[in-house]
Amino acid sequence: MSRIFEFDTADWETAFSGDQRGMALSEIEQGKVLYFPKLGFRIAENEKAFLSPATVGKSKNVSFDAVSGDLHGTGPAVADVEALRSLMARFASQASGLVAKLLPEYGAAAVQGRTSFRPVEAAGRASSWRKDDTRLHVDAFPSSPVQGRRLLRVFSNVNPEGRPRCWRLGEAFEPMAKRFLSSIPAPLPGSGPLLQFFGLTKSRRSAYDHYMLQLHDKMKADLAYQAEADQAPFDFPPSTTWMVFTDQASHAVMSGQFLLEQTFYLPVEAMRDPATSPLKILERLTGRVLV
């Protein structure tokens, strides 16, 4: 089964047909990657200096908030912070426009989150097994609960040296969840509010967030699963863009450097088919309401 659905547009301002929009909505809600092999994000001449690991400080990425304009994570080598802010604002705007044009049914329900620039090589980076994104996983974050909302992400490879962003794409969400759910205990009563009270989470961790975090960890910890799970490699060359629900599509980032990424948060109720969401699948498999 193909995990990729392609569009041949080369223009961020493309007006998609009704058929294209319908197919995009159906395919992405089934967990597929929407891939734009001709759609590159342009780096201006005065911005090419940012294509260096020195653009970040101690973190692995630069983070931008399109609402406030705040920019975080830059290294001391960045002389023109405003030019970097402008680059990231431009990507945030183009990614938002792409989602609006291709998936208009989501409308204003898709809330724009952080924009990231990742100039550090993904392969060989020292990390704990939990933070090792070269292992298959679905996205879930310990300190940032989503209470069931979807994680929709737009990526663009801006590597100037011709190097791809190399992923592995794993099996569908439901068989993965069935494999690990029986080994995951239910969350302790009252744990969500307590974690928020003590500042360990930015908002209340729901039962859904608990199960998603456990699935993330169980997948990464199981080396047999990493080796044996149904999976396929896929390389995203420079000057390409892709879009996917990373809370649903099992993925691993094997290598690559210089990537732009935009996150959107989508309520399950805004989907065409909420039953395909991780929330509804987990509620059906556990037999309980998780948010």
KACOR-V990215 format. One record per residue. PHI is phi in whole degrees, -180 to 180 (* if undefined). PSI is psi in whole degrees, -180 to 180 (none if undefined). BURIAL is # if it has 16 or more other ideal C-beta (glycine too) atoms within 10 Angstrom, else .. Layout:
((PHI PSI BURIAL) (PHI PSI BURIAL))
This chain:
((* 130 .) (-69 138 .) (-101 1 #) (-123 138 #) (-128 120 #) (-97 149 .) (-127 140 #) (-96 11 .) (-64 144 #) (-118 13 .) (-131 126 .) (-65 -18 #) (-98 13 .) (-57 136 #) (-95 111 .) (-80 149 #) (-75 165 .) (-60 -40 .) (-64 -43 .) (-63 -43 .) (-65 -41 #) (-64 -43 .) (-66 -41 #) (-60 -45 #) (-64 -44 #) (-65 -45 .) (-70 -43 #) (-70 -32 #) (-75 -14 #) (-89 0 #) (97 9 #) (-84 161 #) (-92 126 #) (-87 119 #) (-116 133 #) (-122 85 #) (-69 -13 #) (-109 2 .) (-104 100 #) (-106 154 #) (-96 126 #) (-83 129 .) (-101 121 #) (-71 160 .) (-56 -42 .) (-76 -6 .) (-100 -8 #) (-66 -21 .) (-64 -21 #) (-79 -10 #) (-82 66 #) (-153 143 #) (-60 -22 .) (-69 -8 .) (-67 -27 #) (-101 158 #) (-90 -121 .) (-78 -21 .) (-82 172 .) (-94 -2 #) (-153 161 #) (-95 136 #) (-117 136 #) (-130 137 #) (-107 110 #) (-66 -24 #) (-78 -50 .) (-91 -21 .) (83 3 .) (-68 139 .) (-126 128 #) (-133 154 .) (94 5 #) (-74 149 #) (-89 167 .) (-66 -16 .) (-76 -12 .) (-79 107 #) (-84 -33 .) (-116 84 .) (-64 -36 .) (-67 -34 .) (-67 -39 .) (-67 -40 #) (-61 -41 #) (-65 -41 .) (-60 -47 #) (-71 -33 #) (-66 -38 #) (-66 -43 #) (-65 -42 #) (-58 -42 #) (-68 -43 .) (-70 -38 #) (-65 -41 #) (-64 -42 #) (-64 -38 .) (-63 -45 #) (-62 -43 #) (-64 -37 .) (-78 -37 #) (-88 -33 #) (-125 59 #) (-65 -20 .) (-63 -25 .) (-75 -31 #) (50 -141 .) (-72 -9 .) (-67 -25 #) (-80 107 #) (-91 126 .) (-74 128 #) (-102 -149 #) (-72 149 #) (-104 137 #) (-126 145 #) (-120 125 #) (-118 93 #) (-92 3 #) (-97 140 #) (-60 130 .) (-74 -34 #) (-77 137 .) (80 6 .) (-77 128 .) (-68 131 .) (-163 166 .) (-73 166 .) (-63 -31 .) (-67 -32 .) (-98 5 .) (-82 98 .) (-81 3 #) (-79 -4 #) (-97 142 #) (-55 137 #) (-163 165 #) (-111 149 #) (-75 133 #) (-161 143 #) (-127 127 .) (-57 -41 .) (-97 -5 .) (-126 77 .) (-62 149 #) (-115 -7 #) (51 41 #) (97 -15 #) (-65 150 #) (-78 154 #) (-111 100 #) (-100 128 #) (-131 141 #) (-113 129 #) (-121 146 #) (-137 130 #) (-87 118 #) (-115 26 #) (-61 125 #) (-85 -3 .) (-108 12 .) (80 14 .) (-94 136 #) (-79 165 #) (-94 115 #) (-101 120 #) (-114 161 #) (-114 137 #) (-113 126 #) (-97 -163 #) (-75 171 #) (-63 160 #) (-64 -46 #) (-63 -48 #) (-63 -34 .) (-62 -47 #) (-63 -41 #) (-60 -35 .) (-64 -39 #) (-107 -19 #) (-59 -38 .) (-64 -19 .) (-97 5 .) (-106 117 #) (-72 155 .) (-65 153 .) (-64 149 #) (-67 137 .) (-56 132 .) (81 1 .) (-68 -34 .) (-61 -55 #) (-61 -36 .) (-66 -43 .) (-61 -39 #) (-69 -42 .) (-59 -41 .) (-87 7 .) (77 15 .) (-82 -21 .) (-131 154 #) (-78 -21 .) (-150 -179 .) (-70 130 .) (-80 118 #) (-84 170 #) (-60 -35 #) (-59 -48 #) (-61 -39 #) (-58 -49 #) (-67 -38 #) (-66 -41 #) (-63 -42 #) (-66 -39 #) (-63 -44 #) (-54 -48 #) (-72 -41 #) (-62 -42 #) (-61 -49 #) (-69 -32 #) (-78 -21 .) (-92 96 #) (-69 -29 .) (-66 -43 .) (-61 -43 #) (-58 -37 #) (-84 -34 .) (-105 -17 .) (-62 149 #) (-61 121 .) (-158 162 #) (-149 140 .) (-77 151 .) (-150 130 #) (-105 130 .) (-103 106 #) (-67 168 .) (-59 153 #) (65 32 #) (-125 160 #) (-134 149 #) (-148 159 #) (-139 136 #) (-162 152 #) (-82 104 #) (-80 -7 #) (-82 -12 #) (-114 -43 #) (-84 114 #) (-66 128 #) (-151 159 #) (-141 140 #) (-103 107 #) (-85 -37 #) (-166 169 .) (134 153 #) (-146 142 #) (76 85 #) (-134 138 #) (-106 141 #) (-143 137 #) (-124 128 #) (-102 142 #) (-128 145 #) (-109 128 .) (-126 124 #) (-63 142 #) (-58 -35 #) (-63 -20 .) (-84 -8 #) (-75 155 #) (-67 -42 .) (-129 83 .) (-56 -25 .) (-63 -20 .) (-85 -6 #) (-75 152 #) (-55 -38 #) (-59 -52 #) (-70 -34 #) (-66 -46 #) (-67 -37 #) (-64 -39 #) (-68 -41 .) (-73 -33 .) (-90 -18 #) (71 28 .) (-145 157 .) (-77 130 .) (-108 -5 #) (-132 none .))
